[in-house]
């Protein structure tokens, strides 16, 4: 960091919690749970806290049908 200059770096995390996944997809926690139960979103990581890959969330969003 340069003296007197603040640096701010913003980027999306590689793994999203259930809550962040719901926010990212603009849906409810129940929707996330339903997608997980159907096998459309596969959690990763340790068993203490459910997390989802950003790439899986992006894939799900791209596969949503467009409204006419």
C-alpha positions in Angstrom: 0.0 0.0 0.0 1.3 3.4 -1.0 1.6 6.0 1.8 -1.6 7.9 2.2 -3.5 6.0 -0.6 -6.1 3.5 0.4 -6.5 0.5 -2.0 -9.9 -1.2 -2.3 -10.2 -4.5 -4.2 -13.6 -5.9 -4.8 -14.3 -9.4 -6.2 -16.8 -12.1 -5.8 -16.0 -15.0 -3.5 -15.3 -18.4 -5.0 -17.7 -20.0 -2.5 -21.0 -18.6 -1.4 -22.9 -19.4 1.8 -26.6 -20.3 1.6 -27.5 -16.8 2.4 -25.2 -15.2 -0.1 -26.3 -17.7 -2.8 -29.9 -16.7 -2.2 -29.0 -13.0 -2.4 -26.9 -13.6 -5.5 -29.7 -15.5 -7.3 -32.4 -13.1 -6.0 -34.3 -15.9 -4.4 -35.2 -17.2 -0.9 -33.3 -19.5 1.3 -36.1 -22.0 0.8 -35.5 -21.8 -3.0 -31.8 -22.6 -2.4 -32.8 -25.6 -0.2 -35.2 -26.8 -2.9 -32.5 -26.5 -5.6 -30.1 -28.4 -3.3 -32.7 -31.2 -2.7 -33.3 -31.5 -6.4 -29.6 -31.8 -7.0 -29.5 -28.6 -9.1 -27.0 -27.0 -6.7 -24.4 -29.2 -5.1 -22.8 -28.0 -1.8 -19.1 -28.2 -1.3 -16.6 -27.9 1.5 -16.9 -29.0 5.1 -20.1 -30.2 6.7 -20.3 -27.4 9.2 -21.5 -24.8 6.8 -23.1 -25.3 3.4 -21.4 -23.5 0.6 -21.9 -23.3 -3.2 -19.4 -22.6 -6.0 -20.0 -19.3 -7.9 -19.7 -21.2 -11.1 -22.6 -23.5 -10.2 -24.7 -20.5 -9.2 -23.8 -18.8 -12.5 -24.7 -21.9 -14.5 -28.1 -22.1 -12.7 -28.9 -18.5 -13.5 -28.0 -18.9 -17.2 -30.2 -22.0 -17.5 -33.3 -20.1 -16.2 -36.0 -19.7 -18.8 -36.5 -16.2 -20.0 -39.8 -14.6 -19.3 -41.9 -13.6 -22.4 
